[in-house]
Amino acid sequence: MLKDPVVRFIAIATVALGCMSSYGQESGEKTYQAHCQSCHGATGMADTGPGRVTKTLPVTSPELKSRTLSEMLIYTRDGKDRMRGFKEKLTEAEIKASVIYFRSLMQ
């Protein structure tokens, strides 16, 4: 069926990238749930006890929405204001996956 090597390569690459993409989303969600959800909330609305106490911005906040991916990665890694940094607990890949997941809650 897929005798042309170029077509076969494209088909395999497409499937592989699709699997990697869903894995990244899944791992980002799991990292978010384990390390971020207690303050930021399950839906990013910061509607938790710790979120209210620390005045964590909800995902709908214009200030938060204006932050770039790069800024969010830095803040998550190094900390900002009341939020502690996670560079000692998470890998760069885990930080990136969790931030990307968090940003998906903005939509």
N, CA, C and O of each residue as an XYZ file, in Angstrom:
428
protein
N       0.811     -1.179      0.000
C       0.000      0.000      0.000
C       0.864      1.255      0.000
O       0.651      2.141     -0.828
N       1.827      1.352      0.903
C       2.738      2.506      0.943
C       4.101      2.077      0.411
O       5.066      1.952      1.165
N       4.162      1.858     -0.879
C       5.399      1.362     -1.478
C       6.412      2.470     -1.705
O       7.616      2.222     -1.651
N       5.958      3.666     -1.953
C       6.864      4.794     -2.175
C       7.539      5.136     -0.838
O       6.850      5.454      0.132
N       8.898      5.073     -0.775
C       9.587      5.325      0.495
C       9.332      6.723      1.049
O       9.300      6.896      2.267
N       9.154      7.707      0.205
C       8.894      9.064      0.677
C       7.519      9.132      1.343
O       7.365      9.718      2.414
N       6.541      8.537      0.708
C       5.187      8.517      1.266
C       5.189      7.745      2.578
O       4.557      8.162      3.549
N       5.892      6.630      2.608
C       5.979      5.823      3.829
C       6.621      6.629      4.953
O       6.134      6.612      6.084
N       7.723      7.344      4.647
C       8.401      8.161      5.649
C       7.463      9.242      6.194
O       7.395      9.453      7.405
N       6.744      9.922      5.306
C       5.824     10.989      5.727
C       4.716     10.415      6.612
O       4.336     11.032      7.608
N       4.203      9.254      6.260
C       3.148      8.628      7.053
C       3.659      8.266      8.446
O       2.985      8.522      9.444
N       4.834      7.680      8.512
C       5.408      7.291      9.808
C       5.715      8.525     10.642
O       5.431      8.550     11.840
N       6.293      9.548     10.024
C       6.618     10.780     10.743
C       5.364     11.449     11.281
O       5.367     11.954     12.403
N       4.303     11.460     10.503
C       3.050     12.074     10.942
C       2.488     11.361     12.162
O       2.061     12.004     13.120
N       2.487     10.044     12.129
C       1.994      9.271     13.271
C       2.873      9.503     14.487
O       2.362      9.697     15.590
N       4.182      9.486     14.304
C       5.105      9.690     15.423
C       4.932     11.068     16.045
O       4.903     11.193     17.270
N       4.819     12.094     15.227
C       4.641     13.447     15.752
C       3.310     13.577     16.481
O       3.225     14.258     17.503
N       2.295     12.942     15.974
C       0.997     12.964     16.646
C       1.070     12.327     18.019
O       0.485     12.835     18.975
N       1.774     11.231     18.121
C       1.942     10.559     19.415
C       2.745     11.429     20.373
O       2.400     11.536     21.549
N       3.805     12.047     19.883
C       4.636     12.903     20.728
C       3.838     14.094     21.218
O       3.968     14.488     22.377
N       3.029     14.665     20.374
C       2.226     15.822     20.740
C       1.246     15.476     21.849
O       1.127     16.220     22.823
N       0.549     14.368     21.716
C      -0.408     13.995     22.754
C       0.322     13.611     24.031
O      -0.186     13.862     25.124
N       1.503     13.005     23.919
C       2.271     12.672     25.116
C       2.683     13.941     25.844
O       2.582     14.015     27.069
N       3.152     14.948     25.094
C       3.571     16.200     25.707
C       2.423     16.879     26.421
O       2.603     17.396     27.524
N       1.247     16.889     25.819
C       0.070     17.487     26.437
C      -0.290     16.717     27.696
O      -0.589     17.311     28.732
N      -0.260     15.383     27.605
C      -0.598     14.550     28.754
C       0.403     14.751     29.880
O       0.002     14.887     31.036
N       1.695     14.773     29.574
C       2.700     14.934     30.619
C       2.621     16.338     31.209
O       2.838     16.514     32.408
N       2.309     17.349     30.377
C       2.144     18.710     30.880
C       0.973     18.794     31.832
O       1.046     19.457     32.867
N      -0.098     18.128     31.484
C      -1.284     18.125     32.355
C      -0.969     17.440     33.679
O      -1.359     17.930     34.739
N      -0.275     16.327     33.627
C       0.067     15.611     34.866
C       1.013     16.430     35.741
O       0.848     16.469     36.960
N       1.991     17.078     35.136
C       2.920     17.927     35.891
C       2.158     19.100     36.497
O       2.363     19.438     37.663
N       1.283     19.719     35.716
C       0.460     20.827     36.201
C      -0.371     20.366     37.395
O      -0.415     21.047     38.419
N      -1.023     19.223     37.271
C      -1.864     18.719     38.360
C      -1.052     18.475     39.627
O      -1.517     18.754     40.732
N       0.153     17.959     39.466
C       0.976     17.619     40.626
C       1.627     18.836     41.288
O       1.807     18.848     42.505
N       1.979     19.856     40.507
C       2.780     20.951     41.050
C       2.151     22.339     40.978
O       2.602     23.248     41.675
N       1.133     22.525     40.161
C       0.597     23.869     39.919
C      -0.858     24.029     40.337
O      -1.282     25.110     40.742
N      -1.603     22.961     40.236
C      -3.042     23.013     40.427
C      -3.444     23.466     41.825
O      -4.509     24.061     41.992
N      -2.621     23.200     42.828
C      -3.008     23.574     44.188
C      -3.209     25.078     44.330
O      -4.040     25.512     45.129
N      -2.476     25.872     43.582
C      -2.666     27.335     43.608
C      -3.452     27.832     42.403
O      -4.355     28.656     42.552
N      -3.120     27.344     41.213
C      -3.729     27.850     39.991
C      -5.098     27.246     39.705
O      -5.838     27.774     38.874
N      -5.451     26.152     40.372
C      -6.756     25.530     40.195
C      -6.807     24.599     39.002
O      -5.976     24.682     38.097
N      -7.782     23.720     39.006
C      -7.915     22.711     37.944
C      -8.161     23.342     36.583
O      -7.743     22.798     35.561
N      -8.838     24.491     36.561
C      -9.154     25.149     35.302
C      -8.347     26.429     35.094
O      -8.583     27.171     34.140
N      -7.395     26.682     35.992
C      -6.561     27.873     35.875
C      -7.176     29.120     36.481
O      -6.630     30.212     36.323
N      -8.294     28.982     37.167
C      -8.988     30.143     37.701
C      -8.497     30.572     39.088
O      -9.034     31.518     39.665
N      -7.499     29.897     39.620
C      -6.917     30.230     40.930
C      -7.999     30.247     42.012
O      -7.950     31.059     42.935
N      -8.957     29.361     41.892
C     -10.093     29.313     42.811
C      -9.896     28.299     43.932
O     -10.835     27.620     44.348
N      -8.679     28.211     44.403
C      -8.341     27.297     45.497
C      -8.013     28.139     46.728
O      -7.806     29.348     46.627
N      -7.969     27.493     47.884
C      -7.588     28.211     49.104
C      -6.234     28.894     48.956
O      -6.128     30.103     49.161
N      -5.189     28.129     48.599
C      -3.879     28.765     48.429
C      -3.870     29.821     47.318
O      -3.165     30.824     47.426
N      -4.638     29.605     46.269
C      -4.708     30.572     45.176
C      -5.292     31.893     45.632
O      -4.814     32.960     45.246
N      -6.336     31.817     46.462
C      -6.958     33.046     46.982
C      -6.028     33.749     47.969
O      -5.888     34.971     47.931
N      -5.395     32.978     48.852
C      -4.503     33.565     49.857
C      -3.327     34.281     49.204
O      -2.949     35.374     49.626
N      -2.749     33.664     48.174
C      -1.576     34.261     47.522
C      -1.949     35.218     46.399
O      -1.079     35.772     45.728
N      -3.266     35.408     46.200
C      -3.770     36.301     45.151
C      -3.208     35.920     43.775
O      -2.792     36.773     42.991
N      -3.212     34.622     43.518
C      -2.761     34.095     42.233
C      -3.698     34.597     41.138
O      -4.918     34.589     41.299
N      -3.118     35.030     40.031
C      -3.918     35.538     38.925
C      -4.657     34.406     38.230
O      -4.072     33.352     37.981
N      -5.935     34.605     37.911
C      -6.648     33.592     37.142
C      -6.199     33.621     35.685
O      -5.675     34.627     35.206
N      -6.403     32.543     35.009
C      -5.992     32.394     33.620
C      -6.681     33.421     32.710
O      -6.207     33.685     31.605
N      -7.778     33.990     33.163
C      -8.513     34.996     32.388
C      -7.965     36.407     32.580
O      -8.412     37.334     31.905
N      -7.021     36.583     33.474
C      -6.467     37.903     33.763
C      -5.743     38.478     32.543
O      -4.894     37.806     31.957
N      -6.071     39.721     32.155
C      -5.370     40.347     31.023
C      -3.852     40.420     31.248
O      -3.073     40.272     30.306
N      -3.445     40.648     32.494
C      -1.999     40.693     32.792
C      -1.341     39.356     32.492
O      -0.260     39.301     31.906
N      -1.995     38.291     32.894
C      -1.447     36.953     32.655
C      -1.490     36.608     31.173
O      -0.547     36.022     30.641
N      -2.579     36.969     30.506
C      -2.712     36.679     29.080
C      -1.671     37.415     28.242
O      -1.320     36.968     27.150
N      -1.180     38.535     28.748
C      -0.197     39.310     27.984
C       1.223     38.756     28.117
O       2.116     39.164     27.374
N       1.435     37.847     29.040
C       2.768     37.274     29.229
C       3.090     36.300     28.107
O       2.243     35.520     27.671
N       4.325     36.362     27.654
C       4.765     35.464     26.594
C       5.102     34.092     27.176
O       5.256     33.933     28.387
N       5.210     33.123     26.297
C       5.637     31.790     26.717
C       6.986     31.879     27.409
O       7.197     31.263     28.454
N       7.889     32.637     26.831
C       9.233     32.778     27.398
C       9.182     33.355     28.816
O       9.881     32.868     29.705
N       8.374     34.371     29.030
C       8.246     34.949     30.372
C       7.694     33.932     31.357
O       8.180     33.817     32.482
N       6.681     33.199     30.930
C       6.087     32.203     31.821
C       7.068     31.089     32.165
O       7.080     30.588     33.289
N       7.881     30.708     31.202
C       8.899     29.680     31.472
C       9.893     30.179     32.514
O      10.265     29.440     33.426
N      10.318     31.416     32.383
C      11.274     32.004     33.344
C      10.637     32.085     34.723
O      11.253     31.693     35.714
N       9.406     32.592     34.797
C       8.728     32.730     36.092
C       8.530     31.374     36.756
O       8.690     31.242     37.970
N       8.186     30.372     35.966
C       7.968     29.038     36.528
C       9.287     28.432     36.989
O       9.343     27.784     38.035
N      10.327     28.635     36.227
C      11.632     28.094     36.590
C      12.220     28.808     37.811
O      12.663     28.163     38.761
N      12.221     30.154     37.775
C      12.930     30.932     38.795
C      12.035     31.494     39.889
O      12.532     31.908     40.937
N      10.741     31.518     39.669
C       9.814     32.103     40.631
C       9.545     33.560     40.312
O      10.327     34.215     39.622
N       8.435     34.056     40.819
C       8.070     35.466     40.630
C       7.078     35.834     41.717
O       6.103     35.123     41.961
N       7.345     36.961     42.367
C       6.486     37.444     43.447
C       6.289     36.324     44.480
O       7.261     35.841     45.062
N       5.043     35.915     44.705
C       4.775     34.885     45.728
C       4.993     33.459     45.234
O       5.001     32.518     46.027
N       5.169     33.302     43.924
C       5.341     31.958     43.372
C       6.806     31.526     43.469
O       7.714     32.217     43.007
N       6.999     30.380     44.075
C       8.366     29.855     44.168
C       8.774     29.257     42.825
O       7.922     28.859     42.030
N      10.065     29.197     42.581
C      10.576     28.593     41.360
C      10.597     27.083     41.457
O      10.651     26.516     42.548
N      10.553     26.446     40.313
C      10.513     24.987     40.275
C      11.758     24.362     39.662
O      11.761     23.171     39.351
N      12.819     25.150     39.484
C      14.018     24.614     38.836
C      14.667     23.482     39.626
O      15.390     22.667     39.054
N      14.422     23.423     40.910
C      14.991     22.351     41.730
C      14.121     21.089     41.726
O      14.588     20.010     42.090
N      12.870     21.226     41.318
C      11.933     20.102     41.374
C      11.586     19.519     40.014
O      11.273     18.333     39.905
N      11.640     20.357     38.965
C      11.202     19.921     37.643
C      12.306     20.114     36.613
O      13.146     21.003     36.747
N      12.295     19.291     35.606
C      13.233     19.467     34.499
C      12.726     20.601     33.609
O      11.576     21.023     33.728
N      13.582     21.087     32.725
C      13.166     22.126     31.775
C      12.011     21.627     30.915
O      11.084     22.380     30.615
N      12.066     20.364     30.523
C      10.996     19.794     29.699
C       9.673     19.749     30.465
O       8.621     20.030     29.892
N       9.714     19.402     31.740
C       8.494     19.370     32.556
C       7.934     20.773     32.758
O       6.722     20.980     32.706
N       8.821     21.729     32.986
C       8.384     23.118     33.145
C       7.704     23.585     31.865
O       6.618     24.162     31.909
N       8.336     23.339     30.738
C       7.773     23.778     29.464
C       6.426     23.107     29.202
O       5.473     23.767     28.788
N       6.346     21.811     29.438
C       5.094     21.083     29.200
C       3.980     21.600     30.101
O       2.841     21.733     29.654
N       4.290     21.895     31.365
C       3.255     22.388     32.276
C       2.815     23.800     31.907
O       1.632     24.122     32.014
N       3.744     24.643     31.478
C       3.388     26.000     31.054
C       2.539     25.954     29.785
O       1.560     26.691     29.662
N       2.907     25.105     28.859
C       2.115     24.977     27.636
C       0.712     24.477     27.972
O      -0.271     24.947     27.398
N       0.619     23.535     28.891
C      -0.705     23.065     29.313
C      -1.491     24.207     29.957
O      -2.665     24.403     29.641
N      -0.862     24.952     30.847
C      -1.518     26.076     31.513
C      -2.014     27.077     30.484
O      -3.141     27.562     30.582
N      -1.180     27.391     29.495
C      -1.586     28.332     28.452
C      -2.771     27.795     27.635
O      -3.561     28.573     27.101
N      -2.888     26.478     27.541
C      -4.032     25.913     26.813
C      -5.342     26.187     27.565
O      -6.412     26.187     26.956
N      -5.269     26.414     28.841
C      -6.462     26.734     29.635
C      -6.962     28.149     29.342
O      -8.106     28.480     29.654
N      -6.113     28.976     28.748
C      -6.485     30.351     28.428
C      -7.479     30.419     27.275
O      -8.174     31.421     27.113
N      -7.548     29.377     26.488
C      -8.372     29.422     25.274
C      -9.813     29.064     25.530
O     -10.622     29.059     24.602
